[in-house]
């Protein structure tokens, strides 16, 4: 610490208290100052000096801290006389038969044993020759010769403290009382000295005092004990209490010194913070419930439309123009569902509740599958798509669903912002332990300001207000960036300028061996997981015909699902409520239960559990607009084999049903 700032701080203390600290041990003073600097997050002594000048109450806080440490040195004339006599000798032993308590104590009798030892060590440290030996020829410094000044000095220090500093005897009788105690408890010295300290305690806490006195008699110290005391006006005050034994010159415990700090404001703020935290938690919970309900209500009406549209679009018996019309409906319903998902994902990201399930994923396969989704849309806009996808066997340790969503969002943007007859270029390669994907286009491009906010939510550069032209909510890039970061990757955007296209570059770390193999130019591993090279989904598939209990309270979804399932030669029994479904289950056994979660007289979780209790071999598919992580987890815990989130494509339903029946 610079001497200039240190000296200035001591001058501020002297101006506040009238006490000159320049003769006290520098190291201790500097430690106390640094402690206050740490508390206030200040880096330098100069900063702290400026803070003290701007915030005078901090001078008192520093003074209080210093007082706590130095009370043993600036204690009493008795200590000074003892030092003068022989600072090498020990206090005399207790005299036989001497009483344990003194009804009256004077300042000259009170010496805290621990502080006595601290004072001696401090005294010796100030009276050493440069070589380290003690200067026995001058046992006391010049300042200590002015012994008569020290009682006043100690009183000035005690009275300048905002803390209550109280001394009591071993009967609990108050013997000294400072101005800090008067401020905290409301009693003047003449009103309280001579009375029992239990006057300051609420009746319910007076049992504390015998326990405290017993510990003091045993020589124990009580540090920062938080409790409650009573003011003169009857108001309760929260305090932090430190109690130390008081030892007289002969080494006998004769009382206790108490330092009480008013922590009422601290407690109030803690309670306020807790209340605000609880309110925020409740608000978050309410928001999550609202979003879950909103998601359910928005998804449910889309479900029958998507089921019918996706079935018709895949029906090769229909004329091509009709199938194309149904495909338009399918794509737009899926887009609507994607917007709902984006809103929910953004909420999960911001609340830290987004979870990813990682496994070894062949990243090339995920990218290729995602590109194929947009093939028809690219052809419709007559966009030229160029692909250069190298290192086909590269593996990333990640969540295949989220990785697909990342590529979907960026490719969707490229297609959306690229005009007809434009160009999109997708390149992928493994290099230096990273899988690097670059997606560029010849679209509308971005300005420098737009690039700066490209990954912020609800931003579409200068086009966010032109939703009629481009559509969307401006969430895709913000969500993708967070997904990429959860995979320990990175994404960057660049653009030569408006109407000159955009370039997005993504880096993912390669998993395990692939990272080493790429660096050494060795063969990489083939994927052994479910996301490896694409295979024919119909290969080896066996058609099952099942007895299905369909539980759905939304009539359009219920009737649509029943028709679709019956066309696939399943036997379908329908129910619109939990009670109706339970009645059906009592009459016959089913292979599969397909159930909505939100039912008018209960929920699908409890219903399926009851049906399984009756028929343990029955399988279950949850079909719901509720799609938060805890919804999926609860479905798994209940015993459902699959949880489908509305709206559902016919392909997803068929796959889930086939897998469920195959597992039976």
C-alpha positions in Angstrom: 0.0 0.0 0.0 1.4 3.4 -1.0 2.5 5.4 2.0 0.8 8.5 0.7 -2.7 7.0 0.5 -2.1 5.1 3.8 -1.1 8.3 5.6 -4.1 10.2 4.2 -6.4 7.4 5.4 -4.9 7.7 8.9 -5.4 11.4 8.8 -9.1 10.9 8.0 -9.4 8.6 10.9 -7.7 11.1 13.2 -10.0 13.8 12.0 -13.0 11.6 12.8 -11.9 10.2 16.2 -9.2 12.5 17.5 -6.9 9.5 17.8 -3.5 9.4 16.2 -2.9 5.9 14.8 0.6 6.6 13.4 2.3 4.8 16.3 0.3 1.6 16.0 1.6 -1.4 14.1 1.5 -0.7 10.4 0.8 -4.3 9.3 -2.3 -4.6 11.4 -3.7 -1.3 10.2 -3.0 -2.2 6.6 -4.7 -5.5 7.0 -7.9 -3.9 8.4 -7.8 -1.3 5.5 -7.4 -4.1 2.9 -10.2 -6.0 4.5 -12.5 -3.0 4.0 -11.3 -2.6 0.5 -12.1 -6.2 -0.3 -15.6 -5.8 1.2 -16.2 -2.8 -1.1 -14.5 -4.4 -4.1 -12.0 -1.6 -4.4 -8.6 -2.3 -6.0 -6.2 0.3 -4.7 -5.6 2.4 -1.6 -6.1 5.5 -3.6 -9.6 4.3 -4.6 -10.4 3.6 -1.0 -9.2 7.0 0.1 -11.5 8.6 -2.5 -14.3 6.4 -1.3 -13.7 7.5 2.3 -13.9 11.2 1.3 -17.1 10.6 -0.7 -18.7 8.4 2.0 -17.8 9.6 5.5 -19.8 6.8 7.2 -17.2 4.4 5.9 -14.6 6.1 8.1 -16.6 5.0 11.1 -16.9 1.4 9.8 -13.1 1.3 9.3 -12.6 2.8 12.8 -14.9 0.0 14.3 -12.8 -2.7 12.6 -9.6 -1.2 13.9 -11.0 -0.8 17.4 -11.8 -4.5 17.5 -8.1 -5.4 16.8 -6.4 -2.8 18.9 -8.4 -2.8 22.0 -5.8 -5.1 23.7 -3.0 -2.6 23.1 -4.7 0.6 24.0 -6.4 -1.0 26.9 -5.7 0.3 30.4 -3.2 2.1 32.7 -2.8 -1.2 34.6 -1.4 -2.8 31.4 1.0 0.1 30.9 2.3 0.0 34.4 2.8 -3.8 34.0 4.7 -3.2 30.8 6.9 -0.6 32.5 7.6 -2.9 35.4 8.6 -5.9 33.3 7.3 -6.7 29.9 9.1 -10.1 30.0 7.3 -11.4 33.1 4.0 -13.2 33.3 0.9 -12.0 35.3 0.9 -13.3 38.8 -0.9 -16.5 39.6 -4.3 -16.5 41.3 -4.2 -16.1 45.0 -5.7 -19.0 47.0 -9.2 -18.4 48.2 -9.7 -15.3 46.1 -13.4 -14.9 45.1 -14.3 -15.7 41.5 -16.4 -12.5 40.9 -16.1 -8.9 41.7 -19.2 -6.9 42.3 -17.4 -3.8 41.2 -14.8 -3.5 38.4 -12.8 -0.5 37.5 -10.9 0.2 34.3 -7.6 -0.5 35.9 -8.7 -4.1 36.8 -9.9 -5.2 33.3 -7.5 -7.0 31.1 -8.7 -9.5 28.5 -6.1 -12.4 28.6 -5.9 -12.9 24.9 -5.7 -9.2 24.2 -3.0 -9.0 27.0 -0.9 -11.5 25.0 -1.5 -9.6 21.8 -0.5 -6.3 23.5 2.7 -7.8 24.7 3.6 -9.2 21.3 2.8 -5.8 19.8 4.9 -4.0 22.4 7.8 -6.3 21.7 7.5 -5.8 17.9 7.8 -2.1 18.4 10.8 -2.4 20.6 13.2 -4.5 18.5 16.6 -3.4 17.2 17.3 -3.7 13.5 19.0 -7.0 14.1 15.9 -8.5 15.6 16.9 -8.4 19.3 14.7 -6.6 21.8 15.8 -3.2 23.0 15.8 -3.8 26.8 17.2 -0.4 27.4 13.9 1.2 26.3 11.1 -1.1 27.5 8.4 1.5 26.7 8.2 3.9 23.7 8.0 7.6 24.3 4.3 7.7 23.6 3.6 5.0 26.2 5.4 7.2 28.8 2.3 9.4 28.6 0.3 6.9 30.5 -2.2 9.3 31.7 -3.4 9.9 28.1 -4.4 6.3 27.5 -7.6 6.1 29.6 -8.9 9.0 27.6 -7.7 7.5 24.4 -9.4 4.2 25.0 -12.6 6.0 26.0 -12.5 8.0 22.8 -12.2 4.9 20.8 -15.0 3.1 22.6 -17.3 6.1 22.4 -16.6 6.6 18.7 -17.8 3.1 17.9 -21.3 2.6 16.5 -21.3 -0.8 18.1 -22.5 -1.4 21.6 -19.5 -2.1 23.9 -20.6 -3.4 27.3 -18.8 -4.9 30.2 -20.6 -7.1 32.8 -19.5 -9.1 35.8 -20.0 -12.8 36.2 -23.4 -12.2 37.8 -24.6 -10.6 34.5 -24.6 -7.1 36.0 -23.8 -4.3 33.5 -20.7 -2.3 34.6 -19.9 -0.1 31.6 -22.0 1.3 28.7 -20.8 3.3 25.7 -22.6 5.7 23.3 -23.0 2.9 20.7 -25.0 0.9 23.3 -27.1 4.0 24.1 -27.8 4.4 20.4 -28.8 0.7 19.8 -30.7 0.0 23.0 -32.0 3.5 23.9 -30.8 3.5 27.5 -28.5 6.1 28.9 -25.6 4.9 31.0 -27.1 6.0 34.3 -30.3 4.2 33.5 -28.8 0.7 32.8 -25.4 0.4 34.5 -25.9 -1.7 37.7 -28.8 -3.6 36.3 -28.8 -7.2 35.0 -28.1 -7.7 31.3 -31.3 -9.7 31.0 -33.1 -6.3 31.0 -32.1 -6.3 27.3 -33.4 -9.7 26.5 -36.9 -10.8 25.4 -38.5 -13.0 28.1 -38.3 -16.0 25.8 -34.5 -15.6 25.4 -33.5 -14.9 29.0 -32.5 -18.5 29.4 -29.5 -17.7 27.1 -27.7 -15.7 29.8 -26.9 -18.5 32.2 -25.5 -20.5 29.3 -23.4 -17.5 28.1 -22.0 -16.9 31.6 -21.2 -20.6 32.0 -19.1 -20.5 28.8 -17.4 -17.2 29.9 -16.5 -18.8 33.3 -14.9 -21.7 31.3 -12.8 -19.1 29.4 -14.7 -19.5 26.1 -15.2 -16.7 23.6 -18.5 -16.4 21.7 -18.1 -15.0 18.2 -20.8 -13.3 16.0 -23.7 -14.9 17.7 -26.9 -13.5 16.1 -29.8 -13.1 18.4 -32.6 -10.6 19.3 -32.6 -8.0 22.1 -35.1 -5.4 23.4 -34.8 -1.7 23.3 -35.9 0.7 26.1 -39.0 1.5 24.0 -39.9 -2.2 23.7 -38.9 -2.6 20.1 -36.9 -5.7 19.2 -33.5 -5.3 17.6 -31.5 -7.9 15.7 -27.9 -8.0 16.9 -24.6 -9.9 16.2 -23.0 -10.5 19.5 -19.4 -11.2 20.4 -18.6 -12.0 24.1 -15.1 -12.4 25.5 -13.9 -13.3 29.0 -12.3 -10.4 31.0 -9.2 -11.3 33.0 -7.8 -9.1 35.8 -4.1 -8.5 36.3 -3.8 -11.7 38.4 -5.2 -13.8 35.5 -8.6 -14.4 37.0 -11.8 -14.2 34.9 -13.9 -11.5 36.5 -16.5 -10.7 33.8 -17.2 -10.4 30.1 -16.9 -7.8 27.4 -19.7 -7.7 24.9 -19.7 -6.1 21.5 -23.1 -6.0 19.9 -23.7 -4.8 16.3 -27.1 -3.8 15.1 -27.9 -6.1 12.2 -31.6 -5.1 11.9 -31.0 -3.4 8.6 -29.0 -6.4 7.4 -31.8 -8.8 8.4 -34.4 -6.6 6.8 -32.4 -6.6 3.5 -32.0 -10.4 3.7 -35.7 -10.8 4.3 -36.4 -8.4 1.4 -34.0 -10.3 -0.9 -35.6 -13.6 0.1 -39.0 -12.2 -0.5 -38.0 -10.9 -3.9 -36.4 -14.3 -4.7 -39.5 -16.2 -3.7 -41.7 -13.8 -5.7 -39.4 -14.3 -8.7 -39.5 -18.1 -8.3 -43.3 -17.9 -8.1 -43.4 -15.6 -11.2 -41.2 -18.0 -13.1 -43.3 -21.0 -12.0 -46.4 -19.1 -13.1 -44.8 -18.2 -16.4 -43.8 -21.8 -17.0 -47.3 -22.9 -16.3 -48.7 -20.3 -18.6 -46.3 -21.2 -21.4 -47.1 -24.9 -21.0 -50.8 -24.2 -21.1 -50.4 -21.8 -24.0 -48.3 -24.4 -25.9 -51.0 -27.0 -25.3 -53.8 -24.8 -26.4 -51.9 -23.7 -29.5 -50.8 -27.1 -30.5 -54.0 -29.1 -30.0 -56.0 -27.5 -32.8 -53.1 -28.0 -35.2 -52.9 -31.7 -34.5 -55.8 -33.1 -36.6 -54.8 -30.7 -39.5 -51.2 -31.9 -39.5 -52.2 -35.6 -39.2 -54.6 -35.4 -42.2 -52.3 -33.2 -44.3 -49.3 -35.3 -43.7 -51.2 -38.5 -44.4 -52.7 -37.1 -47.6 -49.4 -35.7 -48.8 -47.9 -39.1 -48.6 -50.8 -40.9 -50.2 -49.6 -42.0 -53.7 -53.2 -42.9 -54.7 -54.1 -39.3 -54.7 -53.4 -37.1 -57.8 -50.2 -35.2 -57.6 -51.7 -31.7 -57.5 -53.9 -32.7 -54.5 -50.9 -34.2 -52.7 -49.0 -31.0 -53.4 -51.8 -28.9 -51.8 -51.8 -31.1 -48.7 -48.0 -30.8 -48.6 -48.4 -26.9 -48.5 -50.7 -27.3 -45.5 -48.3 -29.7 -43.8 -45.3 -27.4 -44.2 -47.2 -24.4 -42.8 -48.5 -26.3 -39.8 -45.0 -27.5 -39.1 -43.8 -23.9 -39.3 -46.5 -22.8 -36.9 -45.4 -25.6 -34.5 -41.8 -24.5 -34.9 -42.6 -21.0 -33.8 -44.2 -22.4 -30.7 -41.1 -24.5 -30.1 -38.9 -21.4 -30.5 -40.8 -19.5 -27.9 -40.5 -22.3 -25.4 -36.8 -22.9 -26.2 -36.0 -19.3 -25.7 -37.7 -19.4 -22.3 -35.7 -22.6 -21.4 -32.5 -20.9 -22.5 -33.1 -17.8 -20.4 -34.1 -19.7 -17.3 -31.2 -22.2 -17.6 -33.7 -25.1 -17.9 -32.8 -26.2 -21.3 -31.4 -29.8 -21.2 -29.6 -31.7 -23.9 -29.0 -35.4 -24.2 -25.7 -36.2 -25.7 -24.4 -39.2 -27.5 -21.9 -39.9 -30.3 -23.5 -38.4 -33.4 -22.3 -38.6 -37.0 -22.6 -34.9 -37.7 -22.4 -35.3 -41.5 -25.6 -37.5 -41.4 -27.5 -34.9 -39.3 -26.5 -32.0 -41.7 -27.4 -34.0 -44.8 -30.8 -35.0 -43.3 -31.5 -31.4 -42.5 -30.6 -30.2 -46.0 -32.9 -32.8 -47.5 -35.8 -31.3 -45.5 -35.5 -28.1 -47.5 -35.0 -29.7 -50.9 -38.5 -28.9 -52.2 -38.5 -25.4 -50.9 -35.1 -24.7 -52.5 -36.4 -26.1 -55.8 -39.6 -24.0 -55.5 -37.5 -20.8 -55.2 -35.2 -22.0 -57.9 -32.2 -21.5 -55.6 -28.9 -23.2 -56.6 -27.7 -25.3 -53.7 -24.0 -26.3 -53.7 -22.7 -28.8 -51.2 -19.2 -29.7 -50.3 -19.5 -32.1 -47.3 -16.2 -33.8 -46.5 -15.2 -36.1 -43.7 -18.5 -38.0 -43.7 -17.6 -40.1 -40.7 -16.8 -37.3 -38.2 -18.4 -37.8 -34.8 -19.5 -35.0 -32.5 -20.6 -35.7 -28.9 -23.9 -33.9 -28.9 -27.7 -34.0 -29.0 -28.8 -35.0 -32.5 -32.2 -33.3 -32.1 -30.6 -29.9 -31.1 -27.9 -30.2 -33.8 -30.6 -30.7 -36.4 -32.4 -27.7 -35.0 -29.3 -25.6 -35.3 -28.8 -26.5 -39.0 -32.6 -26.1 -39.6 -32.6 -22.5 -38.2 -29.6 -21.4 -40.2 -30.6 -23.0 -43.5 -34.1 -21.7 -43.0 -32.8 -18.2 -42.7 -30.6 -18.6 -45.7 -33.5 -19.8 -47.8 -35.9 -17.1 -46.4 -33.5 -14.2 -47.1 -32.2 -15.4 -50.5 -34.2 -14.2 -53.5 -35.4 -16.4 -56.3 -32.5 -17.7 -58.5 -30.0 -17.0 -55.8 -27.4 -19.4 -54.4 -26.7 -21.2 -51.1 -23.4 -22.9 -50.4 -22.9 -25.4 -47.6 -19.4 -26.6 -46.8 -18.3 -29.0 -44.0 -14.9 -30.4 -43.1 -12.9 -31.6 -40.1 -9.8 -29.7 -39.2 -7.7 -29.3 -36.1 -10.0 -31.3 -33.9 -13.1 -29.3 -35.0 -16.0 -30.0 -37.4 -16.5 -26.7 -39.3 -19.7 -25.9 -41.1 -20.0 -22.8 -43.4 -23.3 -21.8 -44.8 -23.3 -18.8 -47.2 -25.9 -17.3 -49.4 -26.4 -14.5 -51.9 -29.3 -13.0 -50.0 -30.0 -9.6 -48.5 -26.8 -9.4 -46.5 -26.3 -7.4 -43.3 -24.9 -4.1 -42.2 -22.3 -3.8 -39.5 -25.0 -2.8 -37.0 -27.1 -5.8 -38.0 -24.2 -8.1 -37.6 -23.7 -6.8 -34.0 -27.2 -7.9 -33.1 -27.6 -10.9 -35.3 -27.7 -13.4 -32.4 -30.1 -11.3 -30.2 -33.7 -12.5 -29.7 -36.5 -10.9 -31.7 -34.0 -9.3 -34.1 -34.0 -9.6 -37.9 -31.6 -6.9 -38.6 -33.4 -3.9 -40.3 -36.1 -6.3 -41.4 -37.7 -7.1 -38.0 -40.7 -4.9 -38.8 -41.2 -6.4 -42.2 -42.7 -9.7 -41.0 -45.2 -9.7 -43.9 -42.3 -10.2 -46.3 -40.0 -12.5 -44.4 -42.1 -14.0 -41.5 -40.8 -15.5 -38.3 -40.1 -14.0 -34.8 -36.3 -13.5 -35.0 -35.5 -16.2 -32.5 -33.7 -18.8 -34.6 -30.2 -17.5 -34.4 -30.4 -16.6 -30.7 -31.5 -20.1 -29.9 -29.0 -21.7 -32.3 -26.1 -19.8 -30.7 -27.1 -21.1 -27.2 -27.5 -24.6 -28.5 -24.0 -24.4 -30.1 -22.5 -23.1 -26.9 -24.0 -26.0 -25.0 -22.1 -28.2 -27.4 -18.8 -26.3 -26.5 -18.9 -24.8 -30.0 -19.0 -21.4 -31.5 -20.8 -19.5 -34.3 -19.9 -16.3 -36.1 -21.6 -14.2 -38.8 -20.1 -12.0 -41.5 -21.4 -10.2 -44.5 -19.8 -8.0 -47.3 -22.8 -5.6 -46.9 -26.4 -5.2 -47.8 -27.6 -7.3 -50.8 -24.3 -9.1 -50.9 -25.2 -12.2 -48.9 -24.2 -13.5 -45.5 -21.8 -16.2 -44.2 -22.4 -18.2 -41.0 -19.5 -20.4 -39.7 -20.0 -23.0 -37.0 -17.3 -24.9 -35.1 -18.0 -28.1 -33.1 -15.3 -30.0 -31.2 -14.9 -33.5 -32.5 -15.6 -36.3 -30.1 -12.9 -38.6 -28.6 -10.8 -40.4 -31.1 -11.9 -38.3 -34.0 -10.2 -35.2 -32.6 -6.9 -37.1 -32.4 -7.4 -38.8 -35.7 -8.1 -35.6 -37.5 -5.0 -33.9 -36.1 -2.8 -36.9 -37.2 -4.6 -37.5 -40.5 -5.7 -41.0 -39.4 -9.0 -42.8 -40.3 -11.9 -41.7 -38.1 -14.4 -43.9 -36.3 -17.7 -44.9 -37.8 -20.9 -44.0 -35.9 -22.3 -46.8 -33.8 -25.2 -44.8 -32.5 -28.7 -44.3 -33.8 -27.6 -41.2 -35.7 -25.2 -42.8 -38.1 -25.5 -43.2 -41.8 -29.1 -43.1 -43.0 -30.8 -46.4 -43.5 -34.1 -47.4 -45.1 -36.6 -46.8 -42.3 -38.9 -49.5 -43.8 -36.3 -52.2 -44.0 -37.3 -55.2 -42.0 -40.5 -53.4 -40.7 -43.3 -55.8 -39.7 -46.9 -54.6 -39.8 -48.6 -55.0 -36.5 -52.4 -54.8 -35.9 -53.2 -53.8 -32.4 -56.1 -53.3 -30.1 -55.8 -49.6 -29.2 -57.5 -47.5 -26.5 -57.5 -43.9 -27.7 -58.1 -41.3 -25.0 -58.5 -37.7 -26.3 -60.8 -34.9 -25.2 -60.3 -32.8 -28.3 -63.0 -34.1 -30.6 -61.3 -33.2 -34.0 -58.1 -34.9 -32.9 -59.9 -37.9 -31.5 -62.0 -38.6 -34.7 -59.0 -37.9 -37.0 -56.7 -40.3 -35.1 -59.4 -43.0 -35.0 -59.9 -42.8 -38.7 -56.2 -42.9 -39.5 -55.6 -45.8 -37.1 -58.5 -47.8 -38.5 -57.3 -47.3 -42.0 -54.2 -49.1 -40.9 -56.3 -52.0 -39.7 -56.0 -51.4 -36.0 -59.0 -52.0 -33.7 -59.7 -48.6 -32.0 -61.8 -47.9 -28.9 -62.2 -44.2 -28.1 -62.8 -42.4 -24.9 -63.1 -38.6 -24.2 -62.2 -38.7 -20.5 -60.3 -40.6 -17.8 -63.4 -42.1 -16.3 -64.7 -43.3 -19.6 -61.3 -44.7 -20.5 -61.1 -46.6 -17.2 -64.5 -48.0 -17.8 -63.3 -49.3 -21.2 -60.2 -50.8 -19.6 -62.3 -52.7 -17.1 -64.2 -54.4 -19.9 -61.3 -55.5 -22.1 -57.5 -55.7 -22.4 -55.6 -53.4 -24.8 -52.2 -53.7 -26.5 -51.6 -50.0 -26.5 -53.1 -46.9 -24.8 -52.7 -43.7 -26.8 -53.6 -40.9 -24.3 -53.7 -37.2 -24.1 -52.2 -35.8 -20.9 -54.6 -33.0 -20.1 -58.0 -34.6 -19.6 -61.2 -32.9 -18.2 -61.4 -35.2 -15.2 -57.8 -36.0 -14.5 -54.6 -36.6 -16.4 -53.1 -39.2 -18.7 -50.3 -40.0 -16.2 -52.6 -41.2 -13.5 -54.9 -42.9 -16.0 -52.1 -45.0 -17.6 -50.8 -45.9 -14.1 -54.2 -47.3 -13.1 -54.6 -49.2 -16.4 -51.1 -50.7 -16.0 -51.9 -51.8 -12.5 -54.8 -53.8 -14.0 -52.8 -55.0 -17.1 -49.0 -54.7 -16.6 -48.3 -55.7 -20.2 -50.1 -52.8 -21.8 -47.9 -50.3 -23.6 -48.4 -46.5 -23.8 -47.9 -43.5 -26.0 -48.5 -40.1 -24.5 -49.9 -37.6 -27.0 -49.9 -34.1 -25.7 -49.5 -30.4 -26.3 -47.4 -30.3 -23.1 -43.8 -30.7 -24.2 -41.5 -29.2 -21.5 -38.7 -31.4 -20.2 -40.5 -32.3 -17.0 -43.5 -33.4 -19.0 -41.3 -35.8 -21.0 -39.6 -37.0 -17.8 -42.9 -37.6 -16.1 -44.2 -39.6 -19.1 -41.1 -41.9 -18.9 -41.4 -42.3 -15.2 -45.1 -43.2 -15.5 -44.3 -46.0 -18.0 -45.2 -44.5 -21.4 -42.9 -45.8 -24.1 -43.1 -42.6 -26.1 -44.2 -39.0 -25.6 -45.3 -37.3 -28.8 -45.8 -33.6 -28.8 -48.7 -32.1 -30.8 -49.0 -31.4 -33.6 -47.9 -34.9 -34.8 -47.1 -35.9 -38.4 -48.5 -39.3 -39.5 -44.9 -40.6 -40.0 -44.0 -39.9 -36.4 -47.2 -41.6 -35.1 -46.6 -44.6 -37.3 -43.0 -44.9 -36.1 -43.9 -44.6 -32.5 -46.7 -47.1 -32.8 -44.5 -49.6 -34.7 -41.7 -49.3 -32.1 -44.1 -49.7 -29.2 -45.7 -52.8 -30.6 -42.3 -54.3 -31.5 -41.3 -53.9 -27.9 -44.4 -55.7 -26.5 
